[in-house]
Amino acid sequence: MAKFTDKKSIRHIEKADLSLCSNAKSFLQSAFWGLFKSRFGWDAYAFKISLLDSTELNEEELSLLVLTRSVLKIFSLAYVPWGPCLPEHFKDKNNTLIELAISLKGMLPKNIFFIRFDPPWEKDASYPVPKTLLRAAADVQPPSTVIIDLKQGMEKILDGMKAKWRYNARLALKKGIKVREAEVREIDRFYTLLKTTSIRDGIAIHSLEYYKTLFSYTQESSKENIKVSLYLAEHEDDLLAGIVTLFRGKEAVYLYGASSDVKRNFMAPYALQVKAMEDAINYGCKEYDLFGIAPDDDPNHPMAGLYKFKTGFGGKIIHKMGSYDYPYNSLLYFLFRAIELFRYKFRASKKRR
């Protein structure tokens, strides 16, 4: 098992303009995401980091998006969504998070009492997590997901699906369902579906303004080549289901989905996913991220339904580390952690019921 050392990985870190994040690998580390979240109680900070991989004596630079928000209008927390995007060959990734936390302390607002990381890399037993990094009471981004390789083409993607999933997607079209990319002005109809899904499945949703702003900020971020699409599935006069998918560079991400309580046997969600994958290929994306499943097929997990639905489309299951915290003020942090853990357990039990 690898041992951690005091050897440094960061040569230099400095504040930067948010535009530096425009070329970030993940949309959650992009300037677009920082601007978008700044409309909903977050402050966005960008940093330029110079790394030194001592095994190869090769200096590399990368951007880092850090979000902060107020807690009780007195203190603040910091959050790094799917960052930092360290190079593949970089060795001691987990230890670099501690370096980052210490380096960022004096560059963020003084009332920050902890920083949370959602590292984008997969779990690696060869590099255990240092004890000074604490597993968060609840994950912000789901650490497990399914990635569909779009480079293989739609025919092979369909072949890779479970037979029932492939059948359901075709059945939806045979039933006469129309799947289309909708106008942004139809987001209100999608939101109606979201509210229905929220009540039925016990999931939390954002405000209507949140989703409208997501689309409006996409239009303002032309430099990042981002597109957010709303797809609706309809049959006669009934709106059956809808999804929101983000396209950015090589990645396509299924962000939100909702369905009605009528004609559920028409299998509209399956046809929607196939349509989104087809468009992702045409857009030039290389992978389609179904964005969030349970860690395994445990039927008692709150996300058990998502696991069954999303893994049926084939692809590769990815398990990332999940959220980890570095406290700056231990007393405040553990108080916040206790409250967060209680809320998480309450919501999970409510959803299972």
C-alpha positions in Angstrom: 0.0 0.0 0.0 1.3 3.4 -0.9 2.5 5.7 1.9 1.9 9.4 2.0 4.9 11.7 2.2 5.5 15.4 2.8 6.5 15.8 -0.8 4.6 18.7 -2.4 2.6 18.5 -5.5 1.6 22.2 -5.9 4.3 24.6 -7.1 2.1 27.7 -7.1 -1.5 28.8 -6.8 -3.0 32.2 -7.6 -6.4 33.8 -8.1 -7.6 34.1 -11.7 -10.4 35.3 -13.8 -13.4 33.0 -14.0 -12.9 32.7 -17.8 -9.8 30.5 -17.1 -12.3 27.7 -16.3 -13.8 27.8 -19.7 -11.6 25.0 -20.9 -12.2 22.8 -17.8 -12.8 19.1 -18.5 -16.0 18.9 -16.6 -19.0 21.2 -16.9 -19.1 21.3 -13.1 -15.6 23.0 -13.2 -16.5 25.4 -16.0 -16.9 29.1 -16.0 -20.5 28.5 -17.1 -21.3 26.6 -14.0 -19.7 29.1 -11.7 -21.7 31.9 -13.3 -24.9 29.9 -13.1 -24.5 28.9 -9.5 -23.7 32.5 -8.6 -27.3 33.3 -9.3 -28.4 31.0 -6.5 -26.5 32.0 -3.4 -23.0 30.9 -4.3 -19.9 32.9 -5.0 -17.5 31.6 -7.7 -13.8 31.8 -7.5 -11.2 30.7 -10.1 -7.6 29.7 -9.4 -4.7 28.9 -11.6 -2.6 26.0 -10.2 0.9 25.0 -11.2 1.6 21.3 -10.4 4.9 19.5 -10.2 4.8 15.8 -10.7 8.1 14.9 -9.1 8.1 11.4 -10.7 8.4 13.0 -14.1 9.7 16.5 -13.2 7.0 17.9 -15.4 5.2 21.1 -14.5 1.5 21.3 -15.4 -1.1 24.0 -15.1 -4.8 23.7 -14.5 -7.8 25.8 -13.5 -9.9 25.2 -10.4 -13.4 26.4 -9.7 -14.3 26.9 -6.0 -17.8 27.8 -4.9 -18.6 29.3 -1.5 -21.9 30.1 0.2 -23.0 31.6 3.5 -24.3 29.5 6.4 -26.5 31.4 8.8 -25.2 34.6 7.4 -22.2 34.3 9.7 -20.0 31.5 8.4 -19.3 30.1 4.9 -18.4 26.8 3.4 -16.4 26.1 0.3 -17.1 23.5 -2.3 -15.1 22.1 -5.2 -17.4 20.2 -7.6 -15.6 17.5 -9.5 -12.2 19.1 -9.1 -9.3 19.3 -9.3 -9.0 17.7 -12.8 -5.5 16.3 -12.2 -3.6 14.7 -15.1 -4.1 11.0 -15.6 -0.5 10.2 -14.8 -0.5 12.2 -11.6 0.3 9.8 -8.7 -0.7 11.0 -5.3 -4.0 12.6 -6.1 -5.6 12.3 -2.7 -2.8 14.0 -0.8 -3.0 16.9 -3.3 -6.4 17.7 -1.9 -4.9 18.4 1.5 -2.3 20.7 -0.1 -5.1 22.5 -2.0 -7.2 22.9 1.2 -4.3 24.4 3.1 -3.2 26.7 0.2 -6.8 27.9 -0.4 -7.4 28.8 3.2 -5.9 32.3 3.0 -7.3 33.0 -0.5 -11.0 32.4 0.3 -13.2 34.5 2.7 -12.0 34.4 6.3 -15.2 32.9 7.7 -14.9 29.6 5.7 -15.0 26.8 8.3 -14.5 23.9 5.9 -13.9 23.0 2.3 -15.6 20.1 0.5 -14.1 18.3 -2.5 -15.8 16.1 -5.0 -12.8 14.5 -6.7 -13.4 13.5 -10.3 -11.2 10.4 -10.2 -12.2 6.8 -9.4 -11.5 5.0 -6.2 -8.0 3.6 -6.0 -7.0 1.3 -3.1 -3.4 1.9 -3.9 -3.7 5.5 -2.7 -5.8 5.5 0.5 -7.5 8.7 1.6 -5.5 10.6 4.3 -7.1 10.7 7.7 -7.2 14.5 7.7 -9.7 14.3 4.9 -13.1 13.3 6.4 -15.9 11.5 4.5 -18.7 14.0 4.1 -22.0 13.2 5.8 -23.7 13.3 2.4 -22.4 13.3 -1.1 -23.2 16.4 -3.2 -22.7 14.8 -6.6 -23.5 11.1 -6.9 -20.2 9.2 -6.8 -21.4 6.3 -9.0 -22.6 6.7 -12.5 -22.9 4.9 -15.9 -20.9 6.1 -18.9 -21.9 5.2 -22.4 -19.2 5.2 -25.0 -20.6 7.2 -27.9 -17.6 6.5 -30.2 -18.9 3.0 -31.0 -21.9 4.4 -32.8 -25.6 4.0 -32.2 -26.0 0.5 -33.6 -23.5 -0.9 -31.1 -24.9 1.1 -28.3 -28.3 -0.4 -28.9 -26.7 -3.9 -29.1 -25.1 -3.3 -25.7 -28.4 -2.5 -24.0 -30.3 -5.2 -22.1 -32.8 -6.8 -24.5 -35.8 -5.4 -22.5 -34.4 -1.8 -22.7 -33.9 -2.1 -26.4 -37.4 -3.5 -26.8 -38.9 -0.7 -24.6 -37.3 2.0 -26.7 -38.7 0.6 -29.9 -42.1 -0.1 -28.3 -42.4 3.6 -27.4 -42.2 4.5 -31.0 -44.5 1.7 -32.1 -47.1 3.1 -29.6 -47.0 6.3 -31.5 -45.0 8.4 -29.0 -43.4 11.5 -30.5 -40.0 12.4 -29.1 -38.7 15.9 -29.9 -36.3 18.6 -28.8 -38.6 21.2 -27.3 -38.4 25.0 -27.2 -37.0 26.6 -24.0 -40.4 28.3 -23.5 -41.9 24.8 -22.8 -39.8 24.4 -19.6 -43.0 25.2 -17.7 -44.6 22.0 -19.0 -41.5 20.0 -18.0 -41.6 21.5 -14.6 -45.2 20.2 -14.1 -43.8 16.8 -14.8 -41.0 17.4 -12.3 -43.5 18.2 -9.6 -45.4 15.0 -10.3 -42.2 13.0 -10.2 -41.1 14.6 -7.0 -44.4 13.7 -5.2 -44.4 10.2 -6.6 -40.8 9.3 -6.0 -39.9 11.4 -3.1 -37.1 13.4 -4.7 -36.2 17.0 -4.2 -36.4 19.5 -7.1 -35.3 23.1 -7.7 -37.5 26.1 -8.3 -38.8 26.8 -11.8 -36.5 29.8 -12.0 -33.5 27.5 -11.5 -34.2 25.5 -14.6 -35.1 28.6 -16.6 -31.8 30.3 -15.6 -29.9 27.2 -16.6 -31.1 27.6 -20.2 -30.5 31.3 -20.2 -26.9 31.0 -19.0 -26.3 28.4 -21.7 -27.1 31.0 -24.3 -24.6 33.5 -22.6 -21.7 30.9 -22.6 -21.2 30.6 -26.3 -17.4 30.5 -25.8 -17.7 27.1 -24.0 -19.7 25.6 -26.8 -22.4 24.5 -24.3 -25.9 23.4 -25.3 -28.7 22.4 -22.9 -31.6 20.6 -24.6 -35.1 19.8 -23.3 -36.6 16.7 -24.8 -40.3 15.9 -24.5 -42.2 12.7 -25.2 -45.9 13.0 -26.1 -48.7 10.8 -27.2 -51.8 12.5 -28.6 -52.7 15.2 -26.1 -50.7 13.7 -23.2 -47.2 14.8 -22.2 -45.6 11.6 -20.9 -42.0 12.4 -20.0 -39.1 14.8 -20.4 -35.4 15.0 -19.9 -32.8 17.8 -19.8 -29.4 16.9 -21.3 -26.2 19.0 -21.4 -23.7 18.9 -24.3 -20.3 20.3 -23.8 -17.2 19.4 -25.8 -16.7 15.6 -25.5 -19.2 15.1 -22.7 -23.0 14.8 -22.8 -24.7 14.6 -19.4 -28.3 13.5 -18.6 -29.1 16.1 -15.9 -32.8 15.9 -15.1 -35.7 13.6 -15.9 -39.4 13.5 -15.2 -42.5 11.5 -16.2 -46.2 11.7 -15.7 -48.5 9.2 -14.1 -50.4 8.4 -17.3 -49.5 5.8 -20.0 -46.5 4.7 -18.1 -46.6 1.4 -20.0 -45.7 3.3 -23.1 -42.1 3.4 -22.0 -41.4 7.0 -23.0 -38.3 7.5 -20.8 -36.4 4.8 -22.9 -37.1 6.5 -26.2 -36.0 9.8 -24.7 -32.6 8.5 -23.7 -32.0 7.0 -27.2 -32.9 10.3 -28.8 -30.5 12.2 -26.5 -27.7 9.7 -27.3 -28.3 10.1 -31.0 -28.1 13.9 -30.7 -25.0 13.7 -28.5 -23.2 11.7 -31.3 -24.2 14.3 -33.9 -23.0 17.1 -31.6 -19.6 15.5 -31.5 -19.6 14.1 -27.9 -17.6 11.1 -27.1 -19.4 9.9 -24.0 -22.9 10.0 -22.4 -23.0 10.3 -18.7 -26.2 9.0 -17.2 -25.2 10.9 -14.0 -26.0 9.2 -10.8 -26.9 5.7 -9.7 -26.8 3.7 -6.4 -23.4 2.2 -5.7 -24.8 -1.3 -6.3 -28.0 -3.2 -6.9 -29.2 -3.1 -3.3 -33.0 -2.9 -3.6 -33.3 -0.9 -0.4 -31.0 1.9 -1.5 -32.9 5.2 -2.2 -31.5 5.3 -5.7 -32.3 1.6 -6.5 -34.7 2.5 -9.2 -32.2 4.7 -11.0 -29.6 1.9 -10.8 -31.9 -0.6 -12.5 -33.0 1.9 -15.1 -29.6 3.4 -16.1 -27.5 0.3 -16.0 -29.9 -1.3 -18.5 -28.6 1.0 -21.2 -25.2 -0.8 -21.0 -22.0 1.2 -20.7 -19.4 1.3 -17.9 -20.2 1.7 -14.2 -17.9 4.2 -12.6 -17.3 4.6 -8.8 -15.7 7.9 -7.8 -14.5 8.7 -4.3 -17.5 10.8 -3.2 -17.4 13.9 -1.1 -14.6 14.6 1.3 -14.2 17.5 3.8 -11.2 19.3 5.2 -12.2 21.3 8.4 -10.7 24.7 9.1 -12.8 25.0 12.3 -13.4 21.6 13.9 -16.1 22.7 16.3 -18.3 24.4 13.7 -17.6 21.6 11.2 -18.7 18.7 13.4 -21.9 20.7 14.4 -22.7 21.2 10.8 -21.9 17.6 10.0 -24.3 16.3 12.6 -27.1 18.4 11.2 -26.3 17.4 7.7 -26.3 13.7 8.6 -29.6 14.0 10.3 -31.2 15.7 7.3 -29.7 13.1 4.9 -31.0 10.1 6.9 -34.5 11.7 7.3 -34.8 12.3 3.5 -33.5 8.8 2.7 -36.1 7.2 5.1 -38.8 9.4 3.7 -37.9 8.4 0.1 -37.9 4.6 1.0 -41.4 5.0 2.5 
